[in-house]
Structures are given as structure tokens and as C-alpha cells.
Amino acid sequence: MVDFKMKLSYGIGALGKDYACAIIYIFLMYYLTDILGLVPAFVGTLFLVARLWDAINDPMMGMIVDNTRSRWGKFRPWILIGTILNAVVLIAMFFKPHGLEGKMLYVYISIAYILWGMTYTVMDIPFWSMIPALSNDKKEREKIAVVPRIFASLAWLSIGSFGLPVIGLLGNGNEGKGFSLLALGIAIFFIIASLLTVVNVKEQIVSDQKAPKVNLKDTFKLIFKNDQLVALIGTVLMYNLVVQISGGVAIYYFKYVVGKESLFSVFTGFSGVAEITALMAFPFLSTKIGRQKVFFLACSLPIVGFGLLCLAGYLAPENALLVAICGIVAKLGSGLSLGISTVMLADVVDYGEYKFGSRNESVIFSVQTLLVKSASAVGGWLIGVGLTLVGYVANVQQSASAITGIRSLMIVFPMLLSAIGYIIYKKYYKLNDEYYDEIIEELAHTRKEVA
């Protein structure tokens, strides 16, 4: 049984790491284009290229964690190492060296961003990989998984809602300075929060069986031979694309399409509260109506929310109440997706043990980190290249084509991707209800025989 202290420490760790993540995913595109003056197409392409490396780096890190043995377990040492490295790189990302301009600025940002992704991988994969090692019980896992997700959502809520005002306050009108000081504060808190996790969250299920030594080719085989993991990759990738594209373009949408930048904080603030509410309700809803119906809600609510935002954009674009309602409806679905995708990954670990005799928690959970970063890359690339193609120019009134392009990225793309995600889930994902219960019973029987 995982006690309150352990759950709280796990949650605070998620709060710290997602502060570091949220400032990157919400504001980095804006910071690089509107503050540093980099070309949007370059920034989008950088995001994409960096994630191509992560396609190799993330599974490798999962493999390394699975084969780690220490008196601190196999997860916690990497959480601490990755946190310290990532905090340093985060500070470097938002502190522009004096006099650095032109090509050297592009080189500096490119190196910093690639290093940020690599160091975040070092801590994020073992952080989430702990969930299957904390409990074997399905209901207990759902309760555990929700805690860090709620705290992570609090980080995104506060950065999205208060990020711009805090940046303005810290910089005293100088946004560049404001970003630098905010990044510094986040980095310090990130380290403190991760220390709490490392000290207080301990593995409850420790396997003496070392994960088989595999090379990179074998790691990809391990991922793709697990048919339920492949199905989950498809659904979770669509969800993450919805989050990353809408989140990345939102500040452009409210600043240039709606013409009222303050509504960005209204949208992200109310949507963040809705996401946390949905996460808290997830265990209850999962018990009452089952995971299949929960996933239907997770995919359909964003379609409704962004559809309403489209109507509001034409009928009453500056109506704060309508903007808040749109954010609430869309992010209720997002919160349910966060909750269910985490426990589904833990279930896929059990399925892998059932089918192939090996759990490989970190390799499987490395997929989650890779999907988030891949969605960020594809989303960032679409936003960056899309803005360039439609004629976006920073800090001026936009052309009609730019307005249409930004609106499409904010509304049309998320609606289509939500629908595709549900279709993939419905057609290919099978670990629901009776079948999953049978797997757990069989695993319990097998473990008894081995013992």
C-alpha cells in the first residue's frame, strides 16, 4: 500500500518537472520568434530534428534504466541526475549570452534545445516508470497515477494562467529578462521537488530478474511486437498532438486572431482547472462507467470544446465567458486522457509480461516520453512552418491568410486528431474489463509458481 507521504512526494516531483516542461511547451516557440526574433520555420524544423534524435535516445534510456541496479533502486538515481542536468540546460535556454546574434544565436539555441530534450529524458522516463513498481492492484494504480498527473496539471495551469503576468512583473516590462528569471526560479524548484521524490518514493515491487540485455534494434522489436503498446502509441500520439498544437498556437490565436492577448490567460486558466477536475474524477468515472466510456468522453469533449471556440470566434470573439467555457469543455477531455493513458501504459507492462515473460517498465514508459516530445516536435514544426507559409510576421497586424492559418491550427487540427485517436482506440486496443482481469489472474498464478 502506498501511503499519503509517498503519494504527495510523487506529486510534488511531478509539479517540479512539469513546471520545467510547461515553460518549454507553452512559451518556447513564442520566446524564440517574438523575443529573440528567430524565423518560425527554423524553430519548427529544430523541434522536429531534435525529436528524431529522441526516437533513438528515449528507448535507449529506457533500456539503461531497466538494467540499473543500486541501493536506491533502478529509477531514483536517474531521476536525480536528470533533474540536475535538465535544470542547468533550462536556465541556459532562457539566458541569452550578451552580444550573441545572427548565426551563432541559432547555433546556441539549437544545441541548448537538443540538450534540453536529452536531459529531460534522463529523468522523465524513470519518473513515470515507477508506477507499475508501486502497486500490482488495478484500482490502487489508478489512484496512484492520478496524483502526479494532478500536480503536473497544476504546473501547466499556473504557467498557462500566470506565466505572462509573472514574466511581465519579473522583467518590469522586459519580457526577455522576465523569461530568464522565471526559468531560474523553476529550475531551483525543480531540483528541490525531485529531491523529495527521490527520498520518499520507493519501489514496492522489486524484481530480482534483470531485464535481458538488448541492443537498440532489439528494443524497437520489443516495442513493436507488443500489439497493445502499438495501439496505445497511436491513440496517445493523437491526444498529445491535440495538446501540443492547441497549446503552442493559443498565444498566437488570442494575440493576433482574437486581438485580446489577456484572453490567453482566461482560456488556459479555466481549461487547467477543468483538466485537474477531470483527473480527480477519473478513478470514480472509471469505476462507475468503465474505461471504454471514459475514453469516449476523453476524445469527444475536445471536439465539442474546439467546435464551440470556432463559433465563439465568429460570434463573440472577445467574450471571456465563452472563451472560458470552451477551454473547460476541451480540457475536461484532456484531463480524462491524461489519467487513462497513464494507467493504460501500466496495463501494457502487464500485458508484455503475460505475452513475452518480460515487464520492461522503463522501455515501455519511454514511449510516453517519446510521444510527448514527438507530438511537441510535429506540433511545433506545423506551427512554425505553417506560420511562415501563411505570411506571419511577429508583432504586427496579421494578414487574412495568417489569421486563417492560425485559426485552423488552433481549432481544425485538434478536432480531427481527437476523432482519429478514438477510432484507433476503438479498433485496436483490447485491454479492457474481463480480458485484462484474466491477464492479472494468470500473472498472479505464474508468480506464485515461480516463488
N, C-alpha and C positions, 0 to 999 in steps of 0.2 A: 504494500500500500504506500502510495506517495503522499507524504504529509504536506500540510499547508506551507511550511517554511520552504520546502523544496520546490513546490509549485510557484510560490511567489518569487523565489530566486531565479527560476527558469524564466518567468515572465519578465522580470527586470532585465535579464540578459537580452531578451528579445527586444525590449524597449530601446536599449542602447544600440544594438546592432541595426535596428530599423531606422533610428534617427540617422545613422551614417548612410543607410541605403536610401532613405526618403529624400534627403537633400540632393543626392545624385540624380535620382529618377524623376523628381519633380522639377528641379531647378537647373540642372547642369546644362541642358540644351539652351535654355534662356540665358544663363550666365555666359556661356561661350559665344552666343550670337549677339546678344544685346548689350553685354557689358564688355567683353573682350573684343567683340567685333569680328569673330571668325565667320567664314562663309558657311551657311546652313548645310549645304550639300556635303562639304568636307566633314562637318561634325557628324552628320548622319552616317556617312561612309566609315568614319572612325569607329563609331559604335558597332557597326556591322563587322568590320575586320577584327576588332578586339574579341568579339564573341566567337569568331571562327577558331581562334586560339583556345577559347574556353571549351569548345567541343572536344578538345584533347585534354586540356588541363583539368576540367572538373571530374571526369571519370577516373583520371589518374589519382586525383586527391582522394576520391572515394576508396580506391584500391589501397592507397597508403594507410588511410585511417583504419580500414578493415584488418590490416595486418600489423597494427600498432599494439604493443603490449607494454604497459607501465603500471607502476603502483597507483597512478591516477586514472587508470582505465585507458581505453583507446580513444575516447572523444575529447576529454577535458584538456589535455596538453595542447592539442591543435587549436582549440577554441582560444586559449590564452595567447599562443604565438600569433595566430592570425589576427586577433584583435589589435595587438600592439603594432604589428606591421601595417594593418589597414588604417589605423588611426593616424599614423605618420603620413601615409600617402594621401589621406583625405585632406589633411592640413596643406600639403604641398599643392594639391589640386586647386585650392581656392586662394592661395597666396601667390600672386604673380610677381616673379622677381623683377626688381627695379630695372627699367631700361630694356626689358625683353620685348622685342617687337618682330613683326614680319615672319619669315620662315622659321626662325628659332623659337618663336612663341608656338607655332603649330607643332614643332618637334617636341617641345616641352610638354604641351598638353597631351599629345599622343602617347608619350612614354608614361606620364602620370596616370592617364586613364587606363591603359593596359595593366599597369601595376596595381591600380585600384581593384580591377576585376580579379586578378590573380590572388591578391591578399585577402579579398573578401571570401573567395572560395575556400581558403585555408581554414577560416573559422565557421563559415555558414554551413558547410556540409556536415561536419561533426556535430554542430549545434542541433540540427534537425534530426540527424541520425540517431540521437539518443532516445527518441520517443519509443521505438519498439523495445529498447533495452530497459525501459522504466516500468512496463507492465505487459503481461500477456492477456489481460482481460479486455475484451472489446469495449465495454462501457467505460471502464477506467481510462482506457486510451483516449476515448472521445473527450473525456473531461480534462485529461492532461493536455491534449493537443490544442484545446480551445484557449488555455491560459496564455501561452506565448503568442498566439495569434491575436488575442485581445490587446495585449500590451504592444505588439507590433503595430496594430491598427491605431492605437493611441499615439504612437510616434508619427505615423502618416497623417493622422488628424491634426496634431499640433503643428507639424511642419507645413501642411497644406493651408491650415486656417490662419496661423500666426506668423508663418515664415516671412512673408513680405513686410508686415509691420515691424517685426523684430529686426529684420535686415535694415530697414529704414532708420529705426531707433539706434541701433549699434553703429551704423555708418554716418549718422547725423546728416542724411541726405546723399552720402556717397555709397551707392549700392555695392561697389566693389569691396570697399572696406567692411561693409556690413556682412557680406558673404564670408569674408575671411575670418571675422571674429565669431560668427555663428559656427563655422566649421571647426574652429579651435575649441569652442565650448562643447560641441557634440563629441569631438574626439576624446576629450577628457572624461566626459560622462560615459562614453562607450567602454573605455578601459575599466572604470570603476564597476559598471554593470556586469561586465564579463567576469570580473574577479568574483563577484557574488555567485554567479552561476558555477564557476569552476570549484569554488569552495563548498557549496551547499547541495549541488545536484549530482547525485552518484548513481551509477548503473545498478539496477536491481536484478537484472537478468544477465549474468556473465557466462558466456560460453567458453569452455576450455578448448574448443575446436578452432584452430586457426583457419582463417579463410584461405582457400587454395591460392598458391602463388600463380598469378596470371599476368600476361603482358597486356598491352593496350588493345591488341586485336581481340584477345580473349575477353577483355572487359566489355567491349562492344557486343560481342557474341552473347555474353551473359545478359546484357540489357535487352537485346532484340529477340532472343529466344523466349523471353518471358512475354507471352502474348497479352497478358493483362497489364503489364507495365507499358507496352507499346500503345494499347488502347488509352491508358491513362495519360500518356505523353500527349496524345492528340487532343484530348479534352482539356487538359491543364494548359497546354500551349495556347489554345484558343482563348481561354479565360485570361491568361497573362497578357496576351496581345490586346485584349479589350482594356485591361487596366493600364497598360503602359502607353498605348496610343492616346486614350482619352485623357490620362493623367498628364502626359507630356505636352499635349496640344492645348490643354484647358486654359493656361495663362495667355496664350496667343488668341484663343477664341474670345475670352472675355475682354481682353485689352483692345483687340482690333475689330472683331466682328460685332460684338455687343456694344463696344465703346465705353465700357464701365469696368475698369480693372478691379475695383473693390468687390465685384460680384464673384471673382475667383475665390476669395476667402469665404464668401457665403456658401458657394457650391461645395467647396472642399470641406468646410466645417460641418455642415449638416450631413453631407454624404459620409463623412468619417464617423459621426455619431451613429448613423444608421448601420454602418458596417460593423461597429462594435456591438450594437444591439443584436444584429443578426448572428454574430459569432456566439454571443451569450445564449441565444435561443437555440443554437444548433443542436446541442445534446438532447434538449427536450423535444424539438421537432423530429429529430432522427428516431427517437423512441416512439413518438406518437404516430407519425405518418410514414416512417421508413425512409431510407436514404434515397431511393429512386425518386420519390416525390419531392424530397428536399432538393435534389439536383435539378429537377424540372423548374422549381422556383428560382434556383440559382442562375439558370440560363434565361428564363423568361422575363424576370424582373428588370434586368438591364435593357432588354429590348423595349419594354414599356417606358422605362425611365428616359432613355435617349430619344424615343419617339416623342415623348412629351416635351423634351428640351427643344426638339426641332420645331414643334408647334409654337412653343413659347418664344422662340427666336424670331418668329414672324409676327405673332400677335401682340406680345408684350415683352420684348427682349430685356428691358431693364427692371422688370418686376421681380424683386428679391424673393417674394414668397413663392412664386412659380419656380424660380431657379432652385430654391431650397427643396421644394417638393420633388423636382426632377432628380436632384442629387440623392435624396433619400431613397426613392424607388430604385434607382440604378444600383446604389451601393448596398441595399438590403440583399440583393442578389450576390454582390461581390463578397459580402461577409459570409454568406452560406457557402460560397465556393471555396473560400479560404479554409473554413472548418472541415468541409467534407473532403477536399483534396488532400489534406494532411493525413487524415485517418485512412484514406484510400491508399496512400503510399505505404503506410504501415501494414495494411492488409496485403498489399502486393509483396511485401517482405515475407509474410507468412506463406503466401502462395508460392513464392520462389523456393522456400524450404520444403513445402509439400511436393512440388513437382520435381525439383532438382537436387534436394538434400542440402542446400546451402542458403543461408539467410542473406549475407552480403548487404547489411543495412546501409552502409555508407555509400556503396556503389549505387544502390537504388535511390537513396536520398540525394545523391549528387545530381541526379536527373532533375530534381526540383530546383536546385540552384541554377543548373544549366538552362532550364526552361525560363526561369525568371529573367536571367541575363540575355537569353536568346530573344525573348519577347521584347525586352528593352532595346536590343540591338536592331531588330527588324522594325519595331515601332519608331525608334529614333531615326533609322535610315529613311523610313517612309515620310516622317515629318520633315527631316532635313532636306531630302531630295524633293519632296512634294512642295515645300515652301519655295525652294529655288525655282522649280519648274513653273509655278503659278505666278512668279514675279514678286515674291515677298521681299520687302526692304525694311530693315529694322528701324523702329522709332519714327515712322512717317505714316500718313494715312494710306491705307492699302487700296489696291485696285480691285475691281469687281471680280476678276479671276482669282486673286489671292483670297478674297473673302469666301468665295465658293469653295476653294480648295481647303481652307481651314475648317469651314463648316462640315465638309464631307469627312475629313479626318476625325472630327470630334463626334459626329453623330452616325453617319452611314456605316463606316468601317466597324465600330463596336457592335452595332445591331447585327450585321451579317456574321461576324465572328462568333457572337453568342449563339446564334442559331446553328452554326456549323459544329460548335462544341457539343451541343446537346445531341445532335444527330450521331456524332461519333460515339458518345457515351451510350446512347440507346442501342446502337447496333452492335458494339463490340465489347463493352465492359460487362463482366458476368459475376463479379464477386459481391453478390447481394444476398442477404437473407439466408435461406436454407443452405445454399451451396457453400457460402463462407463458413457457416456454422459446422458443416460437415468437415471442412478442412481443419478447423480448430480442434475438433474432436479427434481426428486422425493424427494430428501433430502431437496432441497430449498423450495419445496411446503410444505413439512411436517413441516419445521422450521417456515414458515410463519403462519401456522395454530396454532402451539404451542404458538407463540408470540402473 
